[in-house]
Amino acid sequence: ALLRSSTHITTRRLALALALTAPSLASTMAWRSHGTDNASLVTALTRNGILKHRECIDAMRRVDRGNYVPREYATYEAYEDHPLPIGYNATISAPHMHAYALEWARELCSPGAKVLDVGSGTGYLSACFATMVLGDDAESESAGLVVGVEHIDELSESAVENVKRDGKAWMLNRGGLALVTGDGRLGWETSAPYDVIHVGASTPSVPRALIEQLKPGGRLVIPVGDSSGQAMRIIDKAADGSLSERAAMGVIYVPLTAREAQLGRF
């Protein structure tokens, strides 16, 4: 019990040190949606009004966050509402931010949609998106596609193993979920255009490639700004190609950079 308590305290201190990887929210419910397993985590996110729609709730129920974090965090810390380190100067975001991302994208994540997840890390959010666009199981006939782009080869490789550990190898086998290595600032042109593009790191301005790869009628969710201030921007592309955008909330994310810059940041 003492060892578990010490580990718990250490992890909380680490989470505080990693605050730059996750948003600073005005909501009093932020950072309070803790669970002790995946089911209780999703219940807390729902109770606190972050998860609101059935599609998003079901996605987070079906994708067990404990399978997408380093093994030393898998049994307990995985279900607390804070980011965790995943190696290579990267983190997996706090669960409430993944919940917000799913809610912002929900309208366009019906079965058959195409989603690009930039900065896919351990593959967790990509798997959640895949659950929404591919259907419930391997028997679904949905032709949806999710591409998760990560510029650290080792993270892309481990993400594939995480998806398999979570019992979702069928997503990979049928080609509905692709976890690839590349520079997310350039998007992933091979499978464009996309109904939804989600970006998990901040950029001073929106990369032109992401706008170009967004389907007319599509939505881009991206944190924009620098160390002086950032906002999560929701950018919609109309049928005629024109753009409209709004700020969903203030956030603080690490920058969207080249592989070399990330590995040399600290």
FIFI-14913 format. One line per 2 residues: number of its first residue (from 1); their letters; for each residue x, y, z negated of N, C-alpha, C. Coordinates in Angstrom, 3 decimals, always signed. Example, Ala and Ser with C-alpha at 12.3 -4.5 7.8 and 13.67 -1.06 7.14 Angstrom:
BEGIN
1> AS> +13.190/-5.690/-7.800/+12.300/-4.500/-7.800/+13.200/-3.300/-7.800 | +12.850/-2.250/-7.080/+13.670/-1.060/-7.140/+12.900/+0.030/-7.870 .
END
This chain:
BEGIN
1> AL> +0.826/-1.199/+0.000/+0.000/+0.000/+0.000/+0.864/+1.255/+0.000 | +1.973/+1.204/-0.723/+2.864/+2.350/-0.788/+3.486/+2.607/+0.576 .
3> LR> +3.889/+1.517/+1.262/+4.479/+1.659/+2.581/+3.484/+2.269/+3.555 | +2.255/+1.813/+3.508/+1.247/+2.350/+4.411/+1.020/+3.825/+4.133 .
5> SS> +0.974/+4.214/+2.841/+0.770/+5.605/+2.483/+1.911/+6.472/+2.980 | +3.160/+5.994/+2.839/+4.313/+6.760/+3.282/+4.289/+6.940/+4.790 .
7> TH> +3.944/+5.867/+5.502/+3.859/+5.952/+6.955/+2.786/+6.946/+7.371 | +1.672/+6.917/+6.655/+0.555/+7.810/+6.946/+0.984/+9.261/+6.789 .
9> IT> +1.685/+9.574/+5.704/+2.127/+10.936/+5.448/+3.132/+11.369/+6.506 | +4.077/+10.483/+6.840/+5.082/+10.808/+7.849/+4.425/+11.118/+9.190 .
11> TR> +3.444/+10.316/+9.547/+2.760/+10.525/+10.820/+2.023/+11.852/+10.834 | +1.411/+12.204/+9.713/+0.708/+13.488/+9.657/+1.684/+14.653/+9.815 .
13> RL> +2.844/+14.547/+9.188/+3.843/+15.593/+9.346/+4.305/+15.682/+10.791 | +4.475/+14.517/+11.420/+4.879/+14.485/+12.811/+3.804/+15.108/+13.684 .
15> AL> +2.557/+14.813/+13.385/+1.466/+15.392/+14.166/+1.472/+16.907/+14.065 | +1.770/+17.423/+12.884/+1.829/+18.864/+12.708/+2.968/+19.440/+13.546 .
17> AL> +4.098/+18.733/+13.553/+5.238/+19.195/+14.335/+4.940/+19.183/+15.825 | +3.994/+18.330/+16.227/+3.637/+18.205/+17.638/+2.467/+19.093/+18.017 .
19> AL> +2.138/+20.057/+17.186/+0.957/+20.875/+17.417/+0.971/+21.562/+18.776 | +2.145/+21.813/+19.337/+2.211/+22.470/+20.630/+1.675/+21.620/+21.753 .
21> TA> +1.428/+20.366/+21.488/+0.919/+19.494/+22.550/-0.589/+19.475/+22.594 | -1.245/+20.140/+21.677/-2.694/+20.037/+21.615/-3.294/+21.397/+21.316 .
23> PS> -4.600/+21.563/+21.550/-5.204/+22.867/+21.464/-5.399/+23.348/+20.044 | -5.408/+24.682/+19.893/-5.800/+25.309/+18.648/-7.228/+25.769/+18.842 .
25> LA> -8.173/+25.158/+18.152/-9.584/+25.374/+18.423/-10.262/+26.182/+17.333 | -11.226/+26.977/+17.747/-11.993/+27.736/+16.776/-13.015/+26.861/+16.068 .
27> ST> -13.438/+25.805/+16.736/-14.466/+24.934/+16.174/-14.034/+24.365/+14.830 | -14.950/+24.406/+13.854/-14.634/+23.858/+12.537/-14.553/+22.348/+12.561 .
29> MA> -15.059/+21.726/+13.628/-15.019/+20.276/+13.709/-13.723/+19.756/+14.333 | -12.949/+20.658/+14.943/-11.711/+20.220/+15.587/-10.776/+19.602/+14.569 .
31> WR> -10.108/+18.530/+14.993/-9.124/+17.816/+14.189/-9.759/+17.052/+13.025 | -11.076/+16.935/+12.968/-11.730/+16.258/+11.852/-12.409/+14.964/+12.262 .
33> SH> -12.267/+14.583/+13.492/-12.995/+13.415/+13.983/-12.174/+12.145/+13.815 | -11.781/+11.864/+12.592/-10.943/+10.705/+12.317/-11.766/+9.423/+12.222 .
35> GT> -11.133/+8.320/+12.621/-11.726/+7.011/+12.442/-10.686/+6.049/+11.917 | -11.126/+4.856/+11.573/-10.206/+3.801/+11.142/-10.115/+2.685/+12.178 .
37> DN> -10.986/+2.733/+13.169/-10.933/+1.846/+14.325/-11.590/+2.591/+15.476 | -11.616/+1.983/+16.663/-12.111/+2.719/+17.822/-13.581/+3.095/+17.686 .
39> AS> -14.383/+2.187/+17.159/-15.814/+2.458/+17.018/-16.072/+3.644/+16.094 | -15.379/+3.692/+14.960/-15.607/+4.784/+14.020/-15.051/+6.103/+14.544 .
41> LV> -13.987/+6.053/+15.350/-13.471/+7.266/+15.991/-14.521/+7.855/+16.920 | -15.111/+7.020/+17.771/-16.123/+7.505/+18.709/-17.354/+8.008/+17.957 .
43> TA> -17.716/+7.344/+16.878/-18.841/+7.801/+16.062/-18.562/+9.188/+15.502 | -17.344/+9.425/+15.030/-16.988/+10.730/+14.469/-17.018/+11.814/+15.545 .
45> LT> -16.503/+11.521/+16.719/-16.516/+12.491/+17.813/-17.948/+12.828/+18.233 | -18.815/+11.840/+18.172/-20.223/+12.061/+18.508/-20.916/+12.856/+17.410 .
47> RN> -20.685/+12.467/+16.178/-21.296/+13.172/+15.039/-20.902/+14.644/+15.004 | -19.681/+14.947/+15.377/-19.184/+16.316/+15.335/-19.513/+17.114/+16.592 .
49> GI> -20.289/+16.527/+17.493/-20.783/+17.265/+18.643/-19.783/+17.453/+19.764 | -18.681/+16.709/+19.759/-17.689/+16.809/+20.830/-18.085/+15.887/+21.971 .
51> LK> -18.365/+14.642/+21.654/-18.973/+13.728/+22.632/-20.485/+13.914/+22.583 | -21.083/+14.172/+23.747/-22.511/+14.470/+23.782/-23.309/+13.565/+24.718 .
53> HR> -22.694/+13.118/+25.789/-23.424/+12.390/+26.812/-23.067/+10.904/+26.812 | -24.048/+10.101/+27.140/-23.908/+8.653/+27.040/-22.734/+8.126/+27.857 .
55> EC> -22.514/+8.670/+29.063/-21.433/+8.172/+29.901/-20.074/+8.345/+29.226 | -19.881/+9.489/+28.576/-18.605/+9.777/+27.919/-18.447/+8.942/+26.650 .
57> ID> -19.521/+8.811/+25.908/-19.493/+7.991/+24.695/-19.155/+6.546/+25.048 | -19.815/+6.020/+26.070/-19.572/+4.636/+26.468/-18.139/+4.435/+26.955 .
59> AM> -17.610/+5.412/+27.686/-16.240/+5.288/+28.192/-15.245/+5.179/+27.047 | -15.399/+6.031/+26.041/-14.457/+5.999/+24.922/-14.679/+4.779/+24.031 .
61> RR> -15.866/+4.236/+24.020/-16.102/+2.993/+23.279/-15.437/+1.805/+23.962 | -15.458/+1.813/+25.278/-14.952/+0.661/+26.028/-13.435/+0.678/+26.192 .
63> VD> -12.815/+1.836/+25.998/-11.360/+1.938/+26.115/-10.800/+2.143/+24.706 | -10.130/+1.145/+24.188/-9.638/+1.167/+22.807/-8.312/+1.922/+22.731 .
65> RG> -8.331/+3.078/+22.079/-7.138/+3.921/+22.007/-5.949/+3.199/+21.368 | -6.239/+2.231/+20.523/-5.176/+1.485/+19.877/-4.300/+0.717/+20.836 .
67> NY> -4.801/+0.456/+22.035/-4.011/-0.250/+23.047/-3.152/+0.686/+23.893 | -3.247/+1.988/+23.636/-2.562/+2.971/+24.472/-1.602/+3.855/+23.684 .
69> VP> -1.225/+3.420/+22.518/-0.247/+4.144/+21.706/+0.898/+3.185/+21.384 | +2.069/+3.709/+21.012/+3.155/+2.810/+20.600/+2.698/+1.874/+19.491 .
71> RE> +3.240/+0.667/+19.493/+2.767/-0.370/+18.581/+2.822/+0.033/+17.117 | +3.753/+0.886/+16.730/+3.843/+1.261/+15.323/+2.661/+2.112/+14.860 .
73> YA> +1.886/+2.651/+15.814/+0.721/+3.455/+15.466/-0.602/+2.741/+15.744 | -0.534/+1.538/+16.281/-1.720/+0.916/+16.855/-2.792/+0.544/+15.847 .
75> TY> -2.424/+0.219/+14.626/-3.408/-0.316/+13.696/-4.159/+0.745/+12.896 | -3.597/+1.933/+12.787/-4.268/+2.930/+11.948/-4.232/+4.319/+12.566 .
77> EA> -3.009/+4.858/+12.769/-2.896/+6.232/+13.243/-3.523/+6.447/+14.618 | -3.653/+5.394/+15.389/-4.248/+5.521/+16.728/-5.630/+6.136/+16.686 .
79> YE> -6.333/+5.973/+15.586/-7.727/+6.400/+15.501/-7.910/+7.683/+14.690 | -6.819/+8.334/+14.352/-6.906/+9.638/+13.719/-6.884/+10.718/+14.797 .
81> DH> -7.496/+11.849/+14.491/-7.712/+12.879/+15.504/-6.525/+13.842/+15.579 | -5.404/+13.322/+16.004/-4.231/+14.151/+16.247/-3.365/+13.476/+17.298 .
83> PL> -2.469/+14.246/+17.942/-1.591/+13.651/+18.955/-0.564/+12.729/+18.326 | -0.002/+11.857/+19.152/+1.044/+10.949/+18.707/+2.165/+10.923/+19.738 .
85> PI> +3.407/+10.750/+19.293/+4.516/+10.677/+20.241/+4.488/+9.357/+21.002 | +4.836/+9.422/+22.277/+4.866/+8.209/+23.101/+6.242/+8.012/+23.740 .
87> GY> +7.218/+8.802/+23.309/+8.556/+8.709/+23.863/+8.770/+9.672/+25.010 | +10.031/+9.913/+25.361/+10.405/+10.745/+26.501/+9.907/+12.178/+26.354 .
89> NA> +9.898/+12.669/+25.108/+9.437/+14.026/+24.801/+7.995/+14.254/+25.263 | +7.193/+13.231/+25.157/+5.794/+13.304/+25.553/+4.906/+12.828/+24.411 .
91> TI> +3.629/+13.141/+24.501/+2.659/+12.701/+23.498/+1.377/+12.243/+24.184 | +0.574/+11.506/+23.442/-0.816/+11.278/+23.815/-1.631/+12.303/+23.044 .
93> SA> -2.503/+13.017/+23.729/-3.267/+14.101/+23.111/-4.200/+13.587/+22.024 | -4.659/+14.501/+21.199/-5.635/+14.168/+20.166/-6.924/+13.670/+20.816 .
95> PH> -7.610/+12.731/+20.181/-8.838/+12.180/+20.770/-9.887/+13.223/+21.127 | -9.988/+14.287/+20.330/-11.038/+15.260/+20.651/-10.769/+15.957/+21.982 .
97> MH> -9.491/+16.094/+22.376/-9.219/+16.716/+23.667/-9.573/+15.786/+24.829 | -9.360/+14.495/+24.637/-9.795/+13.558/+25.664/-11.317/+13.561/+25.778 .
99> AY> -11.992/+13.659/+24.649/-13.452/+13.712/+24.666/-13.948/+14.948/+25.412 | -13.344/+16.110/+25.129/-13.718/+17.323/+25.855/-13.482/+17.151/+27.353 .
101> AL> -12.344/+16.568/+27.724/-12.024/+16.398/+29.139/-13.092/+15.569/+29.853 | -13.521/+14.488/+29.217/-14.558/+13.648/+29.815/-15.872/+14.410/+29.961 .
103> EW> -16.212/+15.193/+28.964/-17.453/+15.959/+29.021/-17.401/+17.015/+30.128 | -16.284/+17.705/+30.267/-16.154/+18.721/+31.315/-16.252/+18.118/+32.706 .
105> AR> -15.775/+16.890/+32.843/-15.750/+16.241/+34.159/-16.983/+15.389/+34.435 | -17.797/+15.151/+33.448/-18.858/+14.144/+33.496/-19.768/+14.260/+34.712 .
107> EL> -20.207/+15.459/+35.036/-21.180/+15.634/+36.119/-20.685/+15.078/+37.445 | -19.370/+15.046/+37.617/-18.794/+14.624/+38.891/-18.121/+13.255/+38.814 .
109> CS> -18.286/+12.581/+37.687/-17.639/+11.272/+37.490/-18.637/+10.128/+37.566 | -19.566/+10.223/+38.469/-20.513/+9.128/+38.658/-19.823/+7.992/+39.405 .
111> PG> -20.388/+6.777/+39.349/-19.785/+5.651/+40.065/-19.532/+5.981/+41.526 | -18.332/+5.670/+41.990/-17.942/+5.957/+43.357/-17.099/+7.208/+43.520 .
113> AK> -16.975/+8.020/+42.465/-16.200/+9.257/+42.543/-14.703/+8.960/+42.548 | -13.909/+9.965/+42.968/-12.452/+9.877/+42.941/-11.907/+10.918/+41.968 .
115> VL> -11.001/+10.483/+41.089/-10.443/+11.335/+40.041/-8.925/+11.261/+40.095 | -8.279/+12.419/+39.958/-6.828/+12.495/+39.804/-6.527/+12.976/+38.393 .
117> DV> -5.739/+12.198/+37.656/-5.357/+12.537/+36.285/-3.857/+12.827/+36.267 | -3.497/+14.109/+36.197/-2.099/+14.535/+36.250/-1.513/+14.535/+34.844 .
119> GS> -0.378/+13.863/+34.685/+0.221/+13.717/+33.358/-0.473/+12.611/+32.600 | -0.569/+11.453/+33.226/-1.412/+10.373/+32.699/-0.812/+9.633/+31.508 .
121> GT> +0.485/+9.812/+31.232/+1.076/+9.270/+30.016/+0.888/+7.780/+29.839 | +0.213/+7.407/+28.762/+0.009/+5.993/+28.440/-1.136/+5.355/+29.221 .
123> GY> -1.850/+6.140/+30.017/-2.944/+5.613/+30.820/-4.305/+5.661/+30.154 | -4.378/+6.198/+28.936/-5.638/+6.150/+28.184/-6.773/+6.903/+28.885 .
125> LS> -6.559/+8.192/+29.176/-7.638/+8.965/+29.778/-7.950/+8.465/+31.183 | -6.933/+8.037/+31.904/-7.177/+7.464/+33.234/-8.105/+6.263/+33.146 .
127> AC> -7.894/+5.420/+32.138/-8.760/+4.255/+31.951/-10.180/+4.671/+31.588 | -10.311/+5.727/+30.794/-11.656/+6.235/+30.461/-12.364/+6.721/+31.715 .
129> FA> -11.657/+7.500/+32.536/-12.240/+7.955/+33.792/-12.626/+6.762/+34.668 | -11.761/+5.757/+34.716/-12.041/+4.589/+35.551/-13.300/+3.865/+35.089 .
131> TM> -13.517/+3.811/+33.790/-14.732/+3.185/+33.276/-15.969/+3.916/+33.781 | -15.861/+5.237/+33.924/-17.000/+6.030/+34.386/-17.244/+5.875/+35.882 .
133> VL> -16.196/+5.790/+36.689/-16.394/+5.788/+38.143/-16.428/+4.395/+38.763 | -15.979/+3.388/+37.991/-15.967/+2.022/+38.519/-17.129/+1.176/+38.032 .
135> GD> -17.805/+1.623/+36.988/-18.854/+0.801/+36.410/-18.351/+0.044/+35.194 | -19.189/-0.809/+34.668/-18.940/-1.429/+33.377/-17.893/-2.533/+33.394 .
137> DA> -17.792/-3.282/+34.478/-16.942/-4.465/+34.439/-16.510/-4.867/+35.831 | -15.811/-5.988/+35.903/-15.242/-6.448/+37.167/-16.303/-6.801/+38.204 .
139> ES> -17.536/-7.015/+37.777/-18.593/-7.382/+38.711/-19.212/-6.170/+39.394 | -18.871/-4.978/+38.912/-19.421/-3.766/+39.518/-18.930/-3.625/+40.948 .
141> ES> -19.773/-3.102/+41.818/-19.405/-2.921/+43.218/-19.051/-1.471/+43.533 | -18.873/-0.648/+42.508/-18.543/+0.751/+42.731/-17.216/+0.887/+43.460 .
143> AG> -17.153/+1.835/+44.406/-15.933/+2.059/+45.178/-15.147/+3.246/+44.644 | -15.343/+3.591/+43.375/-14.636/+4.717/+42.779/-13.136/+4.471/+42.686 .
145> LV> -12.384/+5.561/+42.454/-10.933/+5.477/+42.348/-10.435/+6.500/+41.347 | -9.522/+6.070/+40.486/-8.805/+6.976/+39.591/-7.314/+6.789/+39.846 .
147> VG> -6.618/+7.908/+40.074/-5.166/+7.898/+40.222/-4.567/+8.659/+39.044 | -3.744/+7.988/+38.270/-3.025/+8.626/+37.183/-1.591/+8.862/+37.621 .
149> VE> -1.141/+10.117/+37.600/+0.206/+10.470/+38.039/+1.040/+10.868/+36.837 | +2.184/+10.229/+36.683/+3.105/+10.494/+35.568/+4.523/+10.531/+36.144 .
151> HI> +5.324/+11.543/+35.779/+6.646/+11.643/+36.408/+7.747/+10.888/+35.665 | +7.403/+10.209/+34.578/+8.365/+9.359/+33.879/+8.068/+7.905/+34.239 .
153> DE> +8.985/+7.281/+34.980/+8.749/+5.910/+35.453/+8.389/+4.958/+34.321 | +9.119/+5.066/+33.224/+8.902/+4.141/+32.108/+7.496/+4.270/+31.532 .
155> LS> +6.954/+5.485/+31.506/+5.588/+5.670/+31.008/+4.566/+5.095/+31.984 | +4.802/+5.280/+33.274/+3.891/+4.697/+34.267/+3.848/+3.182/+34.146 .
157> ES> +5.021/+2.592/+33.966/+5.096/+1.130/+33.847/+4.408/+0.637/+32.582 | +4.635/+1.343/+31.477/+3.993/+0.919/+30.225/+2.491/+1.156/+30.274 .
159> AV> +2.053/+2.165/+31.017/+0.615/+2.417/+31.147/-0.089/+1.235/+31.792 | +0.546/+0.644/+32.792/-0.029/-0.538/+33.440/-0.196/-1.667/+32.420 .
161> EN> +0.818/-1.864/+31.583/+0.735/-2.908/+30.566/-0.337/-2.590/+29.529 | -0.507/-1.314/+29.207/-1.544/-0.923/+28.251/-2.934/-1.258/+28.777 .
163> VK> -3.162/-0.973/+30.049/-4.463/-1.273/+30.657/-4.729/-2.779/+30.623 | -3.708/-3.560/+30.902/-3.864/-5.023/+30.846/-4.153/-5.476/+29.423 .
165> RD> -3.445/-4.907/+28.447/-3.661/-5.273/+27.042/-5.096/-4.968/+26.618 | -5.663/-3.930/+27.216/-7.027/-3.518/+26.875/-8.073/-4.344/+27.621 .
167> GK> -7.644/-5.370/+28.332/-8.586/-6.240/+29.021/-9.143/-5.658/+30.304 | -8.421/-4.717/+30.919/-8.939/-4.047/+32.109/-8.023/-4.224/+33.316 .
169> AW> -7.340/-5.355/+33.376/-6.503/-5.638/+34.540/-7.320/-5.625/+35.828 | -8.610/-5.939/+35.720/-9.461/-5.943/+36.908/-9.506/-4.584/+37.587 .
171> ML> -9.388/-3.502/+36.811/-9.370/-2.165/+37.409/-8.177/-2.001/+38.339 | -7.034/-2.525/+37.904/-5.818/-2.466/+38.698/-5.889/-3.417/+39.884 .
173> NR> -6.389/-4.614/+39.641/-6.389/-5.659/+40.667/-7.278/-5.321/+41.855 | -8.373/-4.646/+41.607/-9.265/-4.313/+42.711/-8.940/-2.973/+43.345 .
175> GG> -7.891/-2.290/+42.820/-7.461/-1.030/+43.407/-8.268/+0.170/+42.980 | -9.055/+0.032/+41.937/-9.862/+1.153/+41.462/-9.131/+2.069/+40.505 .
177> LA> -8.015/+1.595/+39.961/-7.171/+2.397/+39.077/-5.730/+2.226/+39.525 | -5.086/+3.333/+39.859/-3.680/+3.319/+40.271/-2.900/+4.224/+39.337 .
179> LV> -1.847/+3.689/+38.732/-0.989/+4.452/+37.832/+0.365/+4.575/+38.508 | +0.661/+5.771/+38.997/+1.804/+5.971/+39.881/+2.788/+6.970/+39.277 .
181> TG> +3.991/+6.966/+39.829/+5.029/+7.899/+39.397/+5.203/+8.981/+40.453 | +5.150/+10.234/+40.020/+5.308/+11.339/+40.962/+5.259/+12.665/+40.241 .
183> DG> +5.517/+13.727/+40.966/+5.468/+15.084/+40.436/+4.025/+15.560/+40.484 | +3.388/+15.617/+39.321/+1.982/+15.972/+39.264/+1.664/+17.349/+39.796 .
185> RL> +2.643/+18.236/+39.838/+2.413/+19.575/+40.378/+2.070/+19.522/+41.860 | +2.444/+18.409/+42.496/+2.149/+18.207/+43.917/+0.895/+17.374/+44.127 .
187> GW> +0.241/+16.992/+43.036/-0.932/+16.144/+43.142/-0.563/+14.752/+43.640 | -1.507/+14.124/+44.331/-1.259/+12.809/+44.947/-2.037/+12.785/+46.252 .
189> ET> -1.382/+13.287/+47.302/-2.056/+13.557/+48.563/-2.592/+12.295/+49.227 | -1.958/+11.166/+48.980/-2.344/+9.920/+49.638/-3.829/+9.600/+49.481 .
191> SA> -4.389/+9.889/+48.309/-5.781/+9.522/+48.036/-6.724/+10.716/+48.026 | -6.227/+11.901/+48.351/-7.058/+13.110/+48.351/-8.101/+13.034/+49.475 .
193> PY> -9.202/+13.787/+49.341/-9.514/+14.737/+48.276/-10.206/+14.074/+47.084 | -10.244/+14.802/+45.959/-10.772/+14.283/+44.703/-12.003/+15.065/+44.251 .
195> DV> -12.919/+14.340/+43.633/-14.079/+14.991/+43.024/-13.673/+15.737/+41.758 | -12.736/+15.155/+41.024/-12.255/+15.739/+39.769/-10.740/+15.634/+39.722 .
197> IH> -10.100/+16.728/+39.301/-8.676/+16.695/+38.981/-8.525/+17.215/+37.556 | -7.897/+16.394/+36.718/-7.621/+16.792/+35.338/-6.116/+16.896/+35.155 .
199> VG> -5.670/+17.943/+34.483/-4.247/+18.149/+34.233/-4.025/+18.227/+32.727 | -3.058/+17.455/+32.243/-2.812/+17.369/+30.808/-1.606/+18.141/+30.332 .
201> AS> -1.170/+19.170/+31.084/-0.061/+20.030/+30.674/-0.300/+21.401/+31.289 | +0.268/+22.428/+30.669/-0.042/+23.792/+31.089/+0.857/+24.273/+32.215 .
203> TP> +0.346/+25.230/+32.963/+1.085/+25.836/+34.055/+0.759/+27.323/+34.110 | +1.752/+28.181/+34.423/+1.484/+29.627/+34.462/+0.433/+30.004/+35.489 .
205> SV> +0.390/+29.266/+36.590/-0.618/+29.484/+37.621/-1.025/+28.118/+38.175 | -2.160/+28.073/+38.811/-2.678/+26.796/+39.307/-1.902/+26.377/+40.557 .
207> PR> -1.299/+25.193/+40.550/-0.573/+24.730/+41.743/-1.479/+24.667/+42.970 | -1.012/+25.242/+44.070/-1.802/+25.286/+45.298/-2.179/+23.888/+45.773 .
209> AL> -1.277/+22.920/+45.586/-1.549/+21.560/+46.049/-2.794/+20.984/+45.386 | -3.017/+21.314/+44.124/-4.183/+20.776/+43.422/-5.478/+21.369/+43.972 .
211> IE> -5.451/+22.649/+44.283/-6.624/+23.278/+44.890/-6.907/+22.644/+46.250 | -5.857/+22.435/+47.033/-6.031/+21.871/+48.370/-6.555/+20.442/+48.317 .
213> QL> -6.190/+19.689/+47.281/-6.608/+18.291/+47.173/-7.952/+18.118/+46.471 | -8.553/+19.224/+46.052/-9.873/+19.182/+45.419/-10.950/+19.195/+46.500 .
215> KP> -11.847/+18.251/+46.419/-12.930/+18.144/+47.394/-13.887/+19.334/+47.266 | -14.438/+19.844/+48.361/-15.515/+20.832/+48.236/-16.631/+20.265/+47.359 .
217> GG> -17.037/+21.027/+46.369/-17.987/+20.533/+45.374/-17.302/+19.912/+44.180 | -15.951/+19.886/+44.190/-15.193/+19.256/+43.112/-14.839/+20.203/+41.980 .
219> RL> -14.227/+19.655/+40.948/-13.886/+20.412/+39.739/-12.462/+20.110/+39.298 | -11.720/+21.163/+38.968/-10.369/+21.071/+38.433/-10.391/+21.545/+36.985 .
221> VI> -9.852/+20.722/+36.090/-9.755/+21.057/+34.664/-8.277/+21.168/+34.338 | -7.804/+22.370/+33.974/-6.374/+22.590/+33.844/-6.073/+23.680/+32.819 .
223> PV> -5.106/+23.457/+31.923/-4.694/+24.519/+31.006/-3.745/+25.484/+31.720 | -4.080/+26.770/+31.699/-3.308/+27.787/+32.417/-2.802/+28.838/+31.436 .
225> GD> -1.518/+29.170/+31.558/-0.923/+30.189/+30.700/+0.500/+29.830/+30.348 | +1.032/+30.537/+29.366/+2.402/+30.276/+28.916/+2.449/+30.356/+27.397 .
227> SS> +3.638/+30.540/+26.833/+3.779/+30.530/+25.381/+3.065/+31.697/+24.705 | +2.700/+32.724/+25.477/+1.997/+33.861/+24.893/+0.491/+33.644/+24.824 .
229> GQ> -0.002/+32.605/+25.476/-1.426/+32.307/+25.439/-1.857/+31.430/+26.590 | -2.745/+30.504/+26.314/-3.244/+29.587/+27.326/-4.751/+29.422/+27.159 .
231> AM> -5.393/+29.056/+28.251/-6.814/+28.723/+28.212/-7.065/+27.527/+29.098 | -7.975/+26.676/+28.682/-8.400/+25.572/+29.532/-9.368/+26.147/+30.559 .
233> RI> -8.986/+26.079/+31.818/-9.783/+26.646/+32.898/-10.569/+25.541/+33.603 | -11.815/+25.832/+33.863/-12.675/+24.949/+34.648/-12.870/+25.635/+35.992 .
235> ID> -12.322/+25.042/+37.045/-12.347/+25.651/+38.378/-13.198/+24.787/+39.298 | -14.230/+25.379/+39.855/-15.124/+24.663/+40.767/-14.920/+25.166/+42.189 .
237> KA> -14.858/+24.228/+43.126/-14.740/+24.575/+44.554/-16.088/+24.383/+45.221 | -16.601/+25.446/+45.818/-17.895/+25.381/+46.498/-17.758/+24.671/+47.841 .
239> AD> -18.890/+24.395/+48.443/-18.895/+23.691/+49.729/-18.146/+24.467/+50.807 | -18.129/+25.798/+50.703/-17.430/+26.609/+51.695/-15.956/+26.830/+51.348 .
241> GS> -15.490/+26.180/+50.254/-14.090/+26.300/+49.861/-13.792/+27.411/+48.888 | -14.768/+28.267/+48.608/-14.550/+29.346/+47.648/-14.466/+28.777/+46.235 .
243> LS> -13.793/+29.499/+45.345/-13.540/+29.031/+43.983/-14.230/+29.907/+42.964 | -14.714/+29.284/+41.907/-15.210/+30.004/+40.730/-14.585/+29.344/+39.519 .
245> ER> -14.315/+30.140/+38.497/-13.679/+29.556/+37.320/-14.126/+30.239/+36.039 | -13.952/+29.500/+34.961/-14.263/+30.017/+33.634/-13.278/+29.440/+32.635 .
247> AA> -13.118/+30.139/+31.536/-12.272/+29.647/+30.454/-13.146/+28.867/+29.479 | -12.811/+27.601/+29.262/-13.607/+26.771/+28.363/-13.224/+26.995/+26.906 .
249> MG> -11.919/+27.148/+26.634/-11.444/+27.375/+25.272/-9.958/+27.706/+25.310 | -9.491/+28.341/+24.244/-8.069/+28.570/+24.099/-7.361/+27.291/+23.707 .
251> VI> -6.181/+27.051/+24.278/-5.426/+25.833/+23.998/-3.934/+26.165/+23.934 | -3.159/+25.205/+23.482/-1.706/+25.292/+23.547/-1.180/+23.930/+23.990 .
253> YV> -0.673/+23.869/+25.209/-0.137/+22.634/+25.758/+1.335/+22.807/+26.115 | +2.060/+21.696/+26.146/+3.417/+21.724/+26.673/+3.350/+21.962/+28.177 .
255> PL> +4.419/+22.475/+28.769/+4.364/+22.845/+30.187/+4.409/+21.665/+31.148 | +3.803/+21.870/+32.297/+3.872/+20.924/+33.404/+5.191/+21.193/+34.129 .
257> TA> +6.131/+20.265/+34.020/+7.483/+20.509/+34.502/+7.992/+19.350/+35.353 | +9.220/+19.511/+35.823/+9.920/+18.415/+36.478/+10.382/+17.407/+35.435 .
259> RE> +10.629/+16.185/+35.861/+11.095/+15.128/+34.967/+12.337/+15.565/+34.200 | +13.305/+16.138/+34.891/+14.567/+16.517/+34.261/+14.362/+17.562/+33.178 .
261> AQ> +13.463/+18.508/+33.430/+13.192/+19.558/+32.452/+12.531/+18.971/+31.207 | +11.616/+18.029/+31.409/+10.957/+17.419/+30.250/+11.932/+16.643/+29.398 .
263> LG> +12.758/+15.852/+30.026/+13.676/+15.016/+29.273/+14.755/+15.839/+28.588 | +15.018/+17.041/+29.075/+16.042/+17.875/+28.458/+15.512/+18.995/+27.602 .
265> RF> +14.166/+18.955/+27.327/+13.545/+20.087/+26.660/+13.979/+20.229/+25.220 | +14.244/+19.122/+24.501/+14.559/+19.230/+23.088/+16.010/+18.832/+22.835 .
END
